[in-house]
Amino acid sequence: MAMTVKEVADLVGISVRTLHYYHEIGLLAPDEITDSGYRLYSDDNLDTLQQILFFRELGFTLKEIKKILSNPSFDRKEALILHRKMLLDKRNRLDEMLETIDKTIEHLEGGRNMTNEEKFRCFNFSTNPYEEEARKLWGDNAVDDSNAKLAGISKEQQKALAEKMHSIYRTLAELRHGPPESDEAQAAIKAWYDLLNTGFGRYSPEMFKALGEMYVADSRFTENIDRFGEGLAVFMRDAMAVFAERSNS
């Protein structure tokens, strides 16, 4: 049975505007549009939407998702199997990180000795166990675009990156007493979002928002950020949440 755009939005928990935008960019076109201009979504459309949201959860951009779904070799079942593997791996890595954090806290409290190897055992950025499978399913371009962001950078590039970070922090610090939804604040926070995606990996708007929440939840982040101005971490969290919401609207 066909569903209207509002029914789909209510079912999935996303905005009507988001579905309209997906249609506008050619990512998800409804199977039927009535003479009155109403969009009607089929079960196949819902299957595609589910796939889109899985990709978003894993940090893919809309541009990358569109490229993947339009690939003639795309197979939905194979993609779901790979999604499951990637999510399980993500869960396992989070479990390892939590275990490392617990051990580190115990170490700081004097309850155990911790070797340097143990401190970094949960981090491994050298390989991607799903790269070959991802290339087969989605093509080289989407994978290469992601890998390029993880490539090593020189000391000079690291210094330049740090300078850009500090510059953005200072700009945001000057704006922190104003509304986080202002044009100036959103322009500055977009610069922060772009820098993270350029120099540190792939951040979806949802991941960006979650990172902002961590700036306040984790006192180490808060202390480091607030060196540029008291209350900056909270301001950045709020501005990042606004940016994420507008990006998905």
Beta strands, then each sheet from edge to edge (+ up, - down):
strand 1: 3-4
strand 2: 32-33
strand 3: 39-41
sheet 1: 1+ 3- 2+
end
